[in-house]
């Protein structure tokens, strides 16, 4: 059984949804690294301080239920707004932010039996992961999923706007200089455009075994 699983891919490909289910099935810990970049962005937005000031002694914790705590306060819901999504992609460009979060992520993965999702897990954070998945889907499909997700939570959602923001974030994440979004050489490409959540989960479980 593969003990360390890395899942990377663009915004809205379904990484966190499927990773959470795979973690539950295998009894693994799920680590959402995007939530950590979101927490840094939230702190910048709320404090008005620079990303550098905020990162220095930031306190970010994830619990077993994938809830996220910033300076001891739960921010699981607060980090899901479009404003924080944009902010996350902005702070993710800085080397000092990436260094700090990468250290935290490696420490969290050290015990093994983890599935970690993000943009640079297979390439930078856990290059020795036992299984690497690169999960994609077309922009249309990813925007549709994000749209439905916001609707379900009764949050304001405009499909064209969501699509524009996803395209922009993909571009920023792919083109940044440090640890850009990329498929690791030894990652398995999984296109989820025409697959159900259950089908993607099954595929990953099969590969994990
Ligand atoms: O859920 P969604 O795919 O929309 O995004 P996320 O995984 O929560 O990540 C939010 C942002 O954090 C991304 O757009 C990236 O800019 C950044 N990120 C990163 O740079 N590296 C990671 N390992 C995870 C996220």
Boltz pocket constraint, residues with backbone or C-beta under 6 A from the ligand:
constraints:
  - pocket:
      binder: B
      contacts: [[A, 9], [A, 10], [A, 11], [A, 12], [A, 13], [A, 16], [A, 33], [A, 34], [A, 35], [A, 37], [A, 38], [A, 85], [A, 88], [A, 89], [A, 90], [A, 92], [A, 117], [A, 118], [A, 119], [A, 120], [A, 121], [A, 169], [A, 173], [A, 179]]
      max_distance: 6.0
